[in-house]
Amino acid sequence: MGVRIDKWLWAARFFKTRGLATEMVGGGHVQLAGERIKPSRQIECGDMLTIVREQETFTVEVTALAEKRGSAAIARTLYAETEDSLKARKEQKELRRMHAANAPKKRPGKKARRQIIRFVRRED
C-alpha cells in the first residue's frame, strides 16, 4: 500500500504546504521515473522521483513512506538523493553564487540613473 505523492512531498518537506505540493505535481514539476503524474498517484518505497523546486532539481529515491509531517530530521529519512543530483545542485549553486558576485551592491542613485539614461540614449 502506498501514499499519495502530494502527501509524501509535504511530509518530506519538499514543499511548505500540501496545496503547493498538489499544484506542483499537477504542473509537471514532479515526475515519477521520468513520467508526469497526478497528485493522487500512490508511490511506494524504491520509486525514483525528479522534483523541480524553484531553481533546484532533486532526483531522489523514496526510502520510507509518511502521510504526516514530522520534524526535518524525520523528513530527511524518507528519501535518499542520488550522487548525480547532489553534484549537479552543488554546481548550480556555485554558478548562481558567481553570477551574484557580478551584481551591483546597491541600486543607482538619481545622478547615476541620469548618467545611465544619457549613455543609453546617446546617438553614435
Secondary structure per residue as TSV (DSSP state, phi and psi in degrees):
chain	resnum	aa	ss	phi	psi
A	1	M	-	360.0	133.4
A	2	G	-	-103.5	-170.8
A	3	V	E	-127.5	145.7
A	4	R	E	-59.1	139.3
A	5	I	H	-61.1	-39.0
A	6	D	H	-66.6	-37.9
A	7	K	H	-66.3	-41.7
A	8	W	H	-65.7	-43.7
A	9	L	H	-60.7	-38.3
A	10	W	H	-68.4	-44.3
A	11	A	H	-66.7	-33.3
A	12	A	T	-83.4	1.7
A	13	R	T	64.5	32.4
A	14	F	S	-79.4	-29.6
A	15	F	S	-131.8	148.1
A	16	K	S	-70.5	-34.9
A	17	T	S	-127.7	158.3
A	18	R	H	-69.2	-34.8
A	19	G	H	-61.3	-41.3
A	20	L	H	-65.5	-40.2
A	21	A	H	-61.7	-43.0
A	22	T	H	-62.1	-43.7
A	23	E	H	-63.2	-42.0
A	24	M	H	-69.2	-38.7
A	25	V	H	-65.6	-44.7
A	26	G	H	-64.2	-29.7
A	27	G	T	-83.7	-0.6
A	28	G	T	87.7	13.1
A	29	H	-	-82.5	-8.4
A	30	V	E	-125.7	128.8
A	31	Q	E	-126.1	144.9
A	32	L	E	-109.5	115.3
A	33	A	T	53.5	39.6
A	34	G	T	81.8	2.0
A	35	E	E	-114.0	143.8
A	36	R	E	-70.1	141.9
A	37	I	-	-131.5	170.0
A	38	K	-	-97.3	157.5
A	39	P	T	-61.7	-23.3
A	40	S	T	-87.5	0.9
A	41	R	-	-63.5	134.9
A	42	Q	E	-85.3	132.6
A	43	I	E	-113.5	159.1
A	44	E	-	-134.1	168.9
A	45	C	T	-60.7	138.1
A	46	G	T	98.0	-11.9
A	47	D	-	-69.5	143.1
A	48	M	E	-102.4	123.9
A	49	L	E	-115.8	143.8
A	50	T	E	-114.7	119.9
A	51	I	E	-120.2	123.4
A	52	V	E	-106.2	117.4
A	53	R	E	-128.4	113.7
A	54	E	T	53.2	-112.7
A	55	Q	T	-101.5	5.1
A	56	E	E	-110.1	143.9
A	57	T	E	-121.4	124.4
A	58	F	E	-109.4	136.5
A	59	T	E	-117.6	113.3
A	60	V	E	-129.2	154.7
A	61	E	E	-108.2	131.6
A	62	V	E	-73.6	120.8
A	63	T	-	-106.3	-22.8
A	64	A	-	-151.0	158.9
A	65	L	-	-111.2	145.7
A	66	A	-	-154.0	139.7
A	67	E	S	-103.4	-18.3
A	68	K	S	-112.6	146.1
A	69	R	-	-80.8	130.0
A	70	G	-	-119.9	-156.6
A	71	S	-	-71.6	166.4
A	72	A	H	-63.8	-35.0
A	73	A	H	-64.7	-40.2
A	74	I	H	-69.6	-41.2
A	75	A	H	-61.3	-35.8
A	76	R	H	-66.3	-24.3
A	77	T	T	-81.4	-7.1
A	78	L	T	-79.1	-15.9
A	79	Y	E	-146.8	162.3
A	80	A	E	-129.0	120.0
A	81	E	E	-81.9	140.6
A	82	T	-	-72.5	156.4
A	83	E	H	-62.7	-40.3
A	84	D	H	-61.8	-40.3
A	85	S	H	-64.8	-44.8
A	86	L	H	-60.6	-44.2
A	87	K	H	-64.5	-45.3
A	88	A	H	-64.2	-41.6
A	89	R	H	-65.1	-37.4
A	90	K	H	-65.3	-41.6
A	91	E	H	-64.5	-43.3
A	92	Q	H	-63.3	-39.6
A	93	K	H	-63.1	-41.3
A	94	E	H	-65.1	-40.7
A	95	L	H	-62.9	-42.9
A	96	R	H	-64.3	-37.3
A	97	R	H	-65.8	-40.2
A	98	M	H	-66.7	-39.4
A	99	H	H	-67.5	-35.6
A	100	A	H	-68.3	-28.3
A	101	A	H	-66.6	-27.0
A	102	N	T	-84.3	-8.9
A	103	A	S	-73.6	148.2
A	104	P	-	-64.5	151.6
A	105	K	S	-71.5	-33.2
A	106	K	S	-147.6	168.3
A	107	R	-	-71.7	148.9
A	108	P	-	-68.1	144.8
A	109	G	-	-79.8	-174.2
A	110	K	H	-61.5	-46.2
A	111	K	H	-64.7	-43.9
A	112	A	H	-65.1	-39.2
A	113	R	H	-61.5	-43.0
A	114	R	H	-63.2	-39.3
A	115	Q	H	-65.1	-39.5
A	116	I	H	-64.0	-45.4
A	117	I	H	-62.2	-44.2
A	118	R	H	-61.4	-40.7
A	119	F	H	-65.5	-43.4
A	120	V	H	-69.3	-38.2
A	121	R	H	-85.7	-9.7
A	122	R	-	-65.0	148.3
A	123	E	-	-104.9	135.9
A	124	D	-	-89.8	360.0
